[in-house]
C-alpha cells in the first residue's frame, strides 16, 4: 500500500506535464523546442529563421525534424551550429502558428541550395587574420565552432566586423535577390581595405572594365524575376572594413547611380542595390524547450544582451539577462555558474555585467529529484549600438544595480570581489549607486565588509560608508549606531571621525529620539573651529531645538549660522558650492565635458551693485529650491542630497521660513526614508502656527503616517488638528474624508 501511494503521488506530480505535452511527433527525439513565429518572410520561399541555444542541449549530431502543432512535417535545414553557443535553422513557411523543432542523435540536416528555401541574407564570420581561401572554408562545410552567425538586413553591403568586435576577420555571405527590373544588369563588387570574391548563382564574377566612371568594372548578367543566389567570400586584415556589391539595372536613372562626386573624379556608373531586392526570411523565436520524459529536467536558457553603458576611457559594460526557457517538473532547481565557485542558485533568471569583446562562459544546471541536466554557453560579449542605455534613466540604473547584486550573490563570501574590480567597474558603480535602499550596497556591508574593507582605498571606503549609514538607519537604527562606532574605530582621520559623529547624531535624533546624546555629539563637532563640518553641526543643534519644540532656540541657532555666510562677498569658487543637475558625479560624456570647463552655478553667481543682502539671499534661496526640486524629480538623488546639505548651511533659516522642509521631506520620502521625513515634519508642524508651507507639510506628514502604519488614534488626533488649523483649506476636506473612514472613536 505504501509503494502504491508513493507511485500514485509521483504520477499525479507529472500528470499536468503529461497533459500539457500534447502529441510528441517524433518518438525518437528526447527533446523538442517550441518556436513562435514573428514577422513573416518577404516571399514564401524565404521561410523562417530561428536561432536555438545549444550549449549541450542537443544530442550528438543532431538530426532535426520540424512539425506544425497539427503534426505536418515542414522542410527545413540547418544553416549554422556551434555546440557551445547555438544553432540557426531555416524552415518553410507552412504554418502561421508555432512549430516544434525536434532533436535526436543522428546526422545533421544541413541546408542546401536545392531545398527550395531561400534564406534572407546571412553572414558567417571568423575573427582573425586570413585570406579568401580561409573565407571559402566557411562554406565548404556547415559553419560551426568559432564562427559568428548574423543576419544582414543591408543585403550585399557590410561595414564593420559582423561579430561586433574589432580586428581582422574573414566572412562568407549568402543570400537571394529577386529583381523587379529584369534584363541585362551590371554587377560590380567593391571592397575597401580587403579583398572580395563575388558569386552569382554559383558563378564567380570576374570584374573587368565595362563602363567609364566609378564602379564601372564588373560583369553583365541577364537577370529574370526568379530568385538568384548571391554569395561572397571576403577577407579583411586592417583598416576600416567595407564591402558591397553595386549594380546598374536596365532602367537605371541618373539619381540612383551614386552621389555627386568631386570635379576631379568621374561620376558613378553604378548605384546601390535597395533592400527590397533581397529576399527577407521571417523571424522566429525559440520560446520553450521540453523533454519527452516529463519527469526528466532539461537545461536551456536565453542569453540576451539587453543594453550597455560606454563611458570615456573605459570599455563598454553590457548588461545581460539569462532566463530559463524550459518546461520542467515543478520541483526543478536551477544553478547558474559564471566561473569556478561563482554561482547563483535557486533562480530561474539572473543578470550579469560583461565587458564588450571578452570571451565568457555561462552554465546552467537543472536538477529534479536525482536527475540532472546541464548546458554551457561560450560567447564573446557584444551588444548592438542601437541598444545603448541612458545613465540618466532611474529605471535603467536600478536594473544595473540588480545585476551587480546578482554578481555579489554569486561570489563566495571568502573572495574579495571589490579587489578584482577594474577602474571601469568602479566608475560605473559610482554612477549607479544612489541614496535609498540598495541590495548591492547592503550586501557589501552585511556580508563582505570584513573581507573587503582592508583592500578598499580610503576614498572608496568612506564613500561607501556615507551611503550605507542613511540607508541602514531607518531599518535598524541601533545596529546603525554600532556600525558607525565600528567605522570610527577603523579610521584615524579626525575630520572623517567628526563626520561620523554627525551621522551618529542624526541617527540618535531622528530614529532613536535620543536628543541629549545627539546634542552632545553635535556640540562636540561644532566646538572644533577649523572643522569643515562645524557649520553643519551648528545647524544640527538648531534641528535638535526644533525637535524639542523650542522654536526660539532653533531660530537663534539657524540665524547664528546664516550670519556667518556673507553671500554678497562670496568668491566665484564659493559660489559654485551648490550644484545644478547633473551634480558632482558626471553620469554621461556631456556631463564630463560640462564639468571639465570652469564654471559657476548660475543660482549662486556673485551679485554686483547695491542690491541688498536679503534680496540676494531670497533670489538665491529660490533658485536653489528649484534646482533641488528638479534634481529630485529627475531621480538625481545623490546630487539632490548634496544640494540640501549645502543649502541648509547657507540658508538655515529657510528651514522655518522657507520651503526647505518641503523639499527635504520630498527627498527622504522619494528615497523611502519615511521615518526621518516624519520626524522633521512633525517638529515643523508642531512649531509653526501658520505659514505658506504648513498645509503642504501637514499633507506630507499624513502620507508618512500612512506609510509607517501609525496607529489610528494618533492619526485621528492629527486629522482633527488639520481641520482646526485649516478649516477652509482643501486639506480640511481630505481630513474630513479620512476621519469618516476611521469611523467613531474607539
ABEGO torsion letter per residue (X at the ends): XAAAAAAAAAAAAAAAAAAAAEBBABAABABBBBBBBBBBBABAAAEBBBBBBBGGABBBOBBBBBBBAAGBBBBBBBABBBAAABBBBBBBBABABBBBBBBBBEBBBBBBAAAGBBBBBBBBBBBEBBBAAAAAAAAABBBBBGBBBBBBAAEABBBEBAAGBBEBBBBBBBBBBBBABBEBBBBBBBBBGEBBBBBBGGBBBBBBBABBEBGABEBBBBBBABBBBBBBBBBBABEBBBBBBBBBBAABBAAABEBBBBAABBBBABBBBBAAABBBBBBBBBABBBBABAABBBBBBBBBBABBBBBBGBBBBBBBBBBBABBBBAABBBBBBABBGBBBBGBABBBBBBBBGBBBBBBBBBBBEABBBBBBBBBBBBBBAAABBBAABAAAAAAAAAAAAAAAAABBAABBAAAABBAAAAAAAAAABBBEBBAAAAAAAAAAAAAAAAABBAAAAAAAAAAAAAAAAAABAAAAAAAAAAAAAABABAAAAAAAAAAAAAAAAAAAGBAAAAAAAAAAAAABAABAAAAAAAAAAAAAAAAAGBAAAAAAAAAAAAAABBAAABBAAAAAABBBOBBABBABAAAAAAAABBBBBAAABBBBEABBAAAAAAAAAAAAAAAAAAAAAAGBAAAAAAAAAAAAAABAAAAAABAAAAAAAAAAAAAGBAAAAAAAAAAAAAABABBAAAAAAAAAAAAAAAAAGBBAAAAAAAAAAAAAABAABAAAAAAAAAAAAAEBBX
